[in-house]
Amino acid sequence: MSLAEVIIRLLVATFCGGIVGIERGKKNRPAGFRTYILVCVGASLTMILGEYLACMYSLWSEQVSTLLNSDIARFGAQVINGIGFLGAGTIIITGNQQVKGMTTAAGLWASACMGLAIGSGFYAGALIGCTLIILTTAIFSKLEAFILSHSRNVNLYVEFEKADDLTKITERLRTKNVRIYDVEFVKAKQADNKYPSAIFSLQLPKKTSHSSVVTEIATIEAVKKIEEL
């Protein structure tokens, strides 16, 4: 492999990782522009290293070369396994039991795989993968939001003054023909949160919007906070 080829592969990895990182950075995600570049370039460099070592050993012994060529993929396998630790660090659980950071973690893993493809010289697959990653994180997020906003199933996080107020909330929901199929009390993780809270899993009637149900519950005087999960 020539020096020019090494430079091209690393530059392509920087470009593709940077494009994905810019989109995530705009949304203030835990991993942004520089993180995605480092992951993609590091993965690409790992594959280049594998090819380099295979070429070096091939100069020494054909037998050793044959053995090493079968192990080149192990470098990439370690990257795919190791990136899980970085991705896990971006996943958090908020105070209302909402999981965030899954898309960022998956994006880092996909960026690492993209870097492996670039490092092995598979530019077509890497560029197609880069395009699909951007479409998924940027365009499909709007499609997902549209689908969820029109779904009949909804989860609501509600804080209220005292435990007895739970009855008021359930009665108000039933007057709107909203089906309650689960209520989960949430234990406060912050010392300054003095209000009890619960997560309501609801099924809305047809042609009933999420916002109308949220507004209806918010009108209850005992309700201090309400958020759709």
Secondary structure, DSSP 8 states (H G I E B T S, - for coil): --HHHHHHHHHHHHHHHHHHHHHHHHTT-SS-HHHHHHHHHHHHHHHHHHHHHHHHHHTT-HHHHHHHHTTTHHHHHHHHHHHHHHHHTT-EE-TTS-EE-HHHHHHHHHHHHHHHHHHTT-HHHHHHHHHHHHIIIIIHHHHHHHHHHT-SEEEEEEEESSTTHHHHHHHHHHHTT-EEEEEEEE---STT--S-EEEEEEE--TT--HHHHHHHHHTSTTEEEEEE-
